[in-house]
Amino acid sequence: MDGERVVKEVGEHEILVLRVGGEHYAISNICSHDEVWLDDGIVHEESCELECPMHEGRFDLRTGEATHEPAEEPIPTFSVFVEGDDVFVEVPD
């Protein structure tokens, strides 16, 4: 269902998985600007962005690129694939 969010720790990564516009995205759950958790951020479905709840910086869910100041550095993204009802995230070693 759109709007679903799940946070998982995989190794040294804290990953936020979201469903937006029928697609799944996996990004780092940590803002590159101020190391704030992003899982409480606002999703802008029309632009496929996630807004940091602290300082309103935004990140493209598809690429991790910072799209709105004060965020300037991108955040990591991870490949996602779905099999039936299961969602898998590929995390590099």
Backbone hydrogen bonds, N-H to C=O, Kabsch-Sander energy under -0.5 kcal/mol:
donor,donor_aa,acceptor,acceptor_aa,energy
3,G,19,R,-3.0
4,E,1,M,-1.6
6,V,17,V,-2.1
8,K,15,I,-2.5
10,V,8,K,-0.6
10,V,13,H,-2.9
13,H,10,V,-2.4
15,I,8,K,-3.3
15,I,13,H,-0.6
16,L,27,I,-3.3
17,V,6,V,-3.1
17,V,15,I,-0.6
18,L,16,L,-0.5
18,L,25,Y,-2.7
19,R,4,E,-1.6
20,V,18,L,-0.5
20,V,23,E,-2.8
23,E,20,V,-2.1
25,Y,18,L,-2.7
26,A,78,F,-0.6
27,I,16,L,-2.4
28,S,76,P,-2.4
29,N,14,E,-2.7
31,C,29,N,-0.5
31,C,36,V,-2.9
35,E,31,C,-1.6
38,L,29,N,-2.5
41,G,38,L,-2.6
42,I,51,E,-0.9
44,H,49,E,-3.2
45,E,43,V,-0.9
47,S,44,H,-0.8
48,C,44,H,-1.2
49,E,44,H,-1.8
50,L,59,F,-2.4
51,E,42,I,-3.2
52,C,57,G,-3.4
56,E,52,C,-1.3
58,R,68,H,-1.1
59,F,50,L,-2.0
60,D,65,E,-2.6
61,L,48,C,-2.7
64,G,60,D,-2.9
67,T,58,R,-2.8
68,H,58,R,-1.0
71,A,68,H,-1.1
75,I,64,G,-2.3
78,F,26,A,-2.6
79,S,90,E,-0.6
81,F,88,F,-2.3
83,E,86,D,-2.5
86,D,83,E,-2.3
88,F,81,F,-3.1
90,E,79,S,-2.8
91,V,89,V,-0.6
